Amino acid sequence: MKPKRKVPEIVLRNGKPAAVIVDIEEYEEMLERLEDAEHLRVLKAMRKKPLEFRTLEDFLGEYSPSV
C-alpha cells in the first residue's frame, strides 16, 4: 500500500499565494510528467514533417563524434 501523500502547503506573501511546498516524491513525479509531455509534443511535431532519408555514407561524412 502506498503511503498517503502529504497535502501541499501554500506559502503566502502579503496575504497572496506566492509558493507551494510539495513532497519531494510528488515533485519528482511532476517533473517526469512534464518531461513526458514535452517528448510527446516533440514527437507530434516531428510526425507532421515529411520523412527525410540519407545514405549511410552521407551520414558518416557529416558525423563527427565529440568523444
C-alpha positions as CSV (number, residue, x, y, z in Angstrom):
1,M,0.0,0.0,0.0
2,K,1.3,3.4,-1.0
3,P,1.9,5.9,1.8
4,K,-0.6,8.8,1.9
5,R,0.6,11.9,0.1
6,K,1.2,15.0,2.1
7,V,-1.0,17.9,1.4
8,P,0.8,20.7,-0.5
9,E,1.4,23.8,1.7
10,I,0.8,27.2,0.2
11,V,3.1,30.0,1.2
12,L,1.5,33.4,1.4
13,R,3.3,36.7,0.8
14,N,1.2,39.8,1.7
15,G,-1.8,37.6,2.0
16,K,-1.5,36.2,-1.5
17,P,-0.2,32.8,-2.6
18,A,3.5,33.0,-3.6
19,A,4.8,29.5,-3.5
20,V,3.8,25.9,-2.8
21,I,5.7,23.3,-0.8
22,V,5.2,19.7,-2.0
23,D,6.6,16.4,-1.0
24,I,9.9,15.6,-2.9
25,E,8.5,12.4,-4.5
26,E,5.4,14.3,-5.8
27,Y,7.7,17.0,-7.2
28,E,9.9,14.4,-9.0
29,E,6.8,12.8,-10.4
30,M,5.6,16.2,-11.7
31,L,8.9,16.7,-13.4
32,E,8.7,13.3,-15.0
33,R,5.2,14.0,-16.3
34,L,6.4,17.4,-17.7
35,E,9.3,15.7,-19.5
36,D,6.9,13.0,-20.9
37,A,4.6,15.7,-22.1
38,E,7.5,17.6,-23.8
39,H,8.6,14.4,-25.5
40,L,5.1,13.8,-26.8
41,R,4.9,17.4,-28.1
42,V,8.2,17.0,-30.0
43,L,7.1,13.6,-31.5
44,K,3.8,15.1,-32.7
45,A,5.7,18.0,-34.4
46,M,8.1,15.5,-36.0
47,R,5.3,13.4,-37.4
48,K,3.9,16.5,-39.2
49,K,7.1,16.9,-41.2
50,P,7.9,14.7,-44.2
51,L,10.5,12.0,-43.6
52,E,13.9,12.6,-45.0
53,F,16.4,9.8,-45.6
54,R,20.1,9.9,-46.1
55,T,22.5,7.2,-47.1
56,L,24.9,5.8,-44.5
57,E,27.8,7.3,-46.4
58,D,26.3,10.8,-46.3
59,F,25.6,10.5,-42.6
60,L,29.1,9.3,-41.8
61,G,30.6,12.1,-43.9
62,E,28.8,14.7,-41.7
63,Y,29.3,12.8,-38.4
64,S,32.0,13.9,-36.1
65,P,32.0,12.3,-32.7
66,S,32.5,14.6,-29.7
67,V,34.5,12.0,-27.7
